[in-house]
Amino acid sequence: MDAMRRGWIVLAAALLARAAEERPFHEAELIFPLEKWHDHSSAIVEQPNGDLLVCWYHGSGERTADDVIIRGARWSKKERAWSQPFLMADTPGFPDTNPTMYIDSKQRLWLFWAPIIANEWHTALTKYRVSSDYQKQGPPRWEWSEVLLLIPKNIGPKTKQVFGGLAAQHPEAARLIERAHDKYFSRMGWFGRTHPFELPSGRFLVPLYSDGYSFGLMAISDDRGATWYASEPIVCAGCIQPSVLRRKNGELVAYLRDNGPPPKRIHLSVSKDDGLSWTPGVDTDLPNPGASVEGMVLRDGSWVLVYNDTERARNSLVVALSDNEGRTWRWRRHLELDAREKGAGSFHYPSVLQARDGSLHVTYSFFRNDLPQGAPRKTIKHARFNLAWIKQGDAR
């Protein structure tokens, strides 16, 4: 009887989830009220108990403000509310930036973030900590913390392969080749933005990038985080902050922010060896104003990508859906759209997940640029919606 009852409960839950999936819905709220502080670059995970955990960096600025810390907040399914923000990480005297989180197959929480050592992005040094006790109120109970030290594989040859023919006419190309042979410069400055993830083989990948090169790269672990090494870089004229998705045939696809010259487009790179080597980044047809993007593979096999769909500003944030592994994006819907390009809001740096109930969650930096001088204007926003809402398209 108990087995039969459990079977009915599972079936009922599945039917309810399917019904919810078929009815379009969207709900959103600010995680905390607008404030004067600089709150930016969030990451979201769903805990095993179904609650949500979000982190971001908070302070009076970015890389030049030494008071910047990593903060977090929790969404309680029971209370249906966000907690007060709490401290996740702080390197005293240094600005802490760009946190990202991952819950691995052993249900351990990983937090990666980057103190900026000399107030310039190319002096970033990635740190990480791990917790198995993170579902209670307040900050996780951290078990250990380390620095992620990497030697980029073949960065000299890969950089010369892409930029060697341009070095005589373009000083920037020559500078990149020179830097790629500087051991100190090559080993510093790599930090993250998007979710780490685990391959079917058990390999961990942490997408990283360098503002010193404007290249992407993967930190790789084949022993579940005990030791790390670096992939070859993703090389092109300004491609950073990779977000990695896996095709059914095993290929990995990285979508990258465009930090280079026009046309401003999301870049794409492919790996056929589980992240060890990558093709040079190339333009897609998706616009990008020089802002972070993130995507993921959903459980039904479709792909979702969240990005700013303009070439100049961050006043428009769209979620796109593909049913052919990113070759085309058949459905799009705006999470935010402010037609006033100048003086409007900025909605950017999305972090996306699919919860166990099938719903999609996105957190993003929410800036109001059109308020009176001195008014609170920054926070992190959270949106929850389903595939049906995306497919419904924008209201006309």
Backbone hydrogen bonds, N-H to C=O, Kabsch-Sander energy under -0.5 kcal/mol:
donor,donor_aa,acceptor,acceptor_aa,energy
5,R,1,M,-2.8
6,R,2,D,-2.6
7,G,3,A,-2.1
8,W,4,M,-2.3
9,I,5,R,-2.2
10,V,6,R,-2.5
11,L,7,G,-2.4
12,A,8,W,-2.9
13,A,9,I,-2.4
14,A,10,V,-2.2
15,L,11,L,-2.5
16,L,12,A,-2.6
17,A,13,A,-2.4
18,R,14,A,-2.3
19,A,15,L,-2.5
20,A,16,L,-2.6
21,E,17,A,-2.1
22,E,18,R,-1.5
23,R,19,A,-1.1
27,E,384,R,-2.6
29,E,382,H,-2.2
31,I,380,I,-2.8
32,F,380,I,-0.5
35,E,378,K,-2.1
38,H,59,G,-3.6
39,D,37,W,-0.9
40,H,38,H,-0.5
40,H,57,Y,-2.2
42,S,349,Y,-0.5
43,A,55,C,-2.0
45,V,53,L,-2.2
47,Q,45,V,-0.5
47,Q,51,D,-3.2
50,G,47,Q,-2.2
52,L,75,W,-1.8
53,L,45,V,-2.5
54,V,73,A,-2.5
55,C,43,A,-2.2
56,W,71,R,-2.0
57,Y,40,H,-2.7
58,H,69,I,-2.7
59,G,38,H,-1.3
65,A,62,E,-1.3
66,D,64,T,-0.6
68,V,65,A,-1.3
69,I,58,H,-2.8
70,I,89,A,-2.7
71,R,56,W,-2.6
71,R,69,I,-0.5
72,G,86,F,-2.6
73,A,54,V,-2.1
75,W,52,L,-2.3
76,S,74,R,-0.6
76,S,81,A,-2.1
77,K,75,W,-0.6
80,R,76,S,-2.4
81,A,76,S,-0.7
83,S,74,R,-2.5
86,F,72,G,-2.4
88,M,70,I,-3.1
89,A,70,I,-1.6
94,F,91,T,-2.3
96,D,68,V,-1.5
97,T,114,A,-1.9
100,T,112,F,-2.4
102,Y,110,W,-1.8
104,D,102,Y,-0.6
104,D,108,R,-2.2
107,Q,104,D,-2.2
109,L,131,S,-3.1
110,W,102,Y,-3.0
111,L,129,R,-2.4
112,F,100,T,-2.9
113,W,127,K,-2.3
114,A,97,T,-2.5
116,I,95,P,-2.3
117,I,115,P,-0.8
117,I,123,T,-1.8
119,N,116,I,-0.8
123,T,120,E,-2.6
124,A,121,W,-1.7
125,L,115,P,-1.9
126,T,190,W,-0.7
127,K,113,W,-3.2
128,Y,146,E,-2.6
129,R,111,L,-2.0
130,V,144,W,-2.0
131,S,109,L,-2.2
133,D,141,R,-0.6
141,R,133,D,-2.8
142,W,140,P,-0.9
143,E,130,V,-3.0
144,W,130,V,-1.0
146,E,128,Y,-2.9
148,L,126,T,-3.0
149,L,147,V,-0.9
150,L,187,R,-0.5
153,K,231,S,-1.8
155,I,152,P,-0.8
158,K,154,N,-2.4
159,T,155,I,-2.1
160,K,156,G,-2.4
161,Q,157,P,-2.3
162,V,158,K,-1.5
163,F,159,T,-2.8
164,G,160,K,-2.4
166,L,163,F,-1.4
167,A,163,F,-0.9
167,A,164,G,-0.7
169,Q,166,L,-0.8
170,H,166,L,-2.3
173,A,170,H,-0.5
174,A,170,H,-1.8
175,R,171,P,-2.4
176,L,172,E,-2.1
177,I,173,A,-1.9
178,E,174,A,-2.2
179,R,175,R,-2.6
180,A,176,L,-2.0
181,H,178,E,-1.3
182,D,179,R,-2.1
183,K,181,H,-0.7
186,S,182,D,-2.5
187,R,183,K,-1.6
188,M,184,Y,-1.2
189,G,124,A,-2.4
191,F,189,G,-0.6
191,F,209,Y,-2.3
193,R,207,P,-0.6
197,F,205,L,-2.1
199,L,203,R,-2.9
202,G,199,L,-2.3
204,F,221,S,-2.7
205,L,197,F,-2.5
206,V,219,A,-2.4
208,L,217,L,-3.4
209,Y,191,F,-2.0
210,S,215,F,-2.2
211,D,189,G,-0.5
214,S,210,S,-2.5
215,F,210,S,-0.9
216,G,234,I,-1.7
217,L,208,L,-1.9
219,A,206,V,-2.4
220,I,229,Y,-3.4
221,S,204,F,-1.8
226,A,223,D,-1.0
229,Y,220,I,-2.1
231,S,218,M,-2.2
232,E,276,L,-2.7
234,I,216,G,-2.5
235,V,233,P,-0.8
238,G,214,S,-0.5
238,G,236,C,-2.2
239,C,214,S,-2.7
240,I,257,R,-1.8
243,S,255,Y,-2.2
245,L,253,V,-2.7
247,R,251,E,-3.2
250,G,247,R,-1.8
252,L,271,S,-2.7
253,V,245,L,-3.2
254,A,269,S,-3.1
255,Y,243,S,-2.6
255,Y,253,V,-0.5
256,L,267,H,-2.3
257,R,240,I,-2.4
259,N,238,G,-2.6
259,N,257,R,-0.8
260,G,238,G,-0.8
265,R,263,P,-0.9
266,I,286,L,-3.1
267,H,256,L,-2.3
268,L,282,V,-2.3
269,S,254,A,-1.9
271,S,252,L,-2.4
276,L,273,D,-0.9
279,T,270,V,-2.1
281,G,235,V,-1.5
282,V,268,L,-2.0
284,T,266,I,-2.3
288,N,264,K,-1.3
294,E,306,V,-1.9
296,M,304,V,-2.0
298,L,296,M,-0.5
298,L,302,S,-3.3
301,G,298,L,-1.9
303,W,322,S,-2.3
304,V,296,M,-2.3
305,L,320,A,-2.2
306,V,294,E,-3.0
307,Y,318,V,-2.2
309,D,307,Y,-0.7
309,D,316,S,-0.5
310,T,308,N,-0.8
317,L,336,E,-2.6
318,V,307,Y,-2.9
319,V,333,R,-3.1
320,A,305,L,-3.1
321,L,331,W,-2.7
322,S,303,W,-2.6
327,R,324,N,-1.2
330,R,321,L,-0.6
330,R,328,T,-0.7
331,W,321,L,-1.9
333,R,319,V,-2.1
335,L,317,L,-2.4
336,E,317,L,-1.8
338,D,315,N,-2.3
339,A,337,L,-0.5
341,E,339,A,-1.5
346,S,367,F,-2.3
347,F,314,R,-3.1
348,H,365,S,-1.7
351,S,363,T,-2.1
353,L,361,H,-2.2
355,A,353,L,-0.5
355,A,359,S,-2.7
358,G,355,A,-1.9
360,L,385,F,-3.3
361,H,353,L,-2.7
362,V,383,A,-2.4
363,T,351,S,-2.1
364,Y,381,K,-2.0
365,S,348,H,-2.6
366,F,379,T,-2.6
367,F,346,S,-3.0
367,F,365,S,-0.6
368,R,377,R,-2.9
369,N,367,F,-0.7
375,A,372,P,-2.3
377,R,35,E,-1.6
378,K,35,E,-1.8
379,T,366,F,-1.5
381,K,364,Y,-2.8
382,H,29,E,-2.8
383,A,362,V,-2.7
384,R,27,E,-3.1
385,F,360,L,-2.2
386,N,25,F,-1.2
388,A,21,E,-0.7
390,I,386,N,-1.5
391,K,387,L,-2.7
392,Q,388,A,-1.4
393,G,389,W,-0.7
393,G,390,I,-1.3
